Amino acid sequence: MTAGDRRVGGERTVRVEVDRDACCGAGNCVLTAPEVFTQDDADGLVLLLADAPPAASGERVRRAADLCPAGAIHVT
């Protein structure tokens, strides 16, 4: 099990937090994991659709955090 992973019902999951104050609206997260992230229509900043996404999304969520130019995505 890697850092940030947990088991729920036998499946590995991650917990995600976003910092909208740090977000610059680049949209990399939405392109990488659209089942977890979207952008606010009003300001273009990140919105979290699921703070505990499905296990199958774990790698995409980590990749989205790595790609975020503002460091606004935190995986625990």
N, C-alpha and C positions, 0 to 999 in steps of 0.2 A: 504494500500500500504506500503510495507516495504522499508527500506532505500535502495537506489540504483535503485529502480524501477521507470519507467516512463511509460506514456501511449502514444502509437503510434497507431492511427487508432482504439482506444478503447481497445487495448491489452497492458498488462503490458510488458515492455521490460527492459533490463539492458544495460548499457554501460560497455565495458570491455577494459582494457588496460593491456599490458604485458611489463615487464622490462627484455629484453633479457640479459642485463648486469648482472642481479641478477639470472637469470635462471641457474639451475644446471643440466637440462636435465633428470630429474627423469621420466617424461612422465605421471605422475598422471593425468594431465589435459587432455591429449589425450585419456586416458582410460575412463575418466569421462564424457567428452563432446567432442567427436570426430567431431561433426558438427561445432564446434567453434575453436578448437585447433588442430594443427598438430606439428610435429617436423621437423626441417630443416635436410635434408639428409646429409649435409656437416658437421654440428657441433652438431646436436642433440638437439639444443635449440628450445624453443617454437616459433611457428609462429601462429599468430592470423588469422583465416579464416573469422571472422565476428566480427567487433567491436560493433555492435548492433545486437546480435543474436535474433532469433525468440523468441517470448514470451515463448514458450514451453520449451526452453532451460535454462530459468532463474535459476531454482533450481540447475541444473547440473553445471552451470557456477559458482554459489556461492559455491557449494561443491568442485569444482576444485580449487577455490581460497583457500578454507579452507585446502585442502589436499596438496597444494604446499609447499614443505619443504623449499623453498627459499623465499617464500612470493613475487614471481614475478608476480602474477596476482592480478589486482585491479579492483573491481567492483564498479561502481558509478551509 
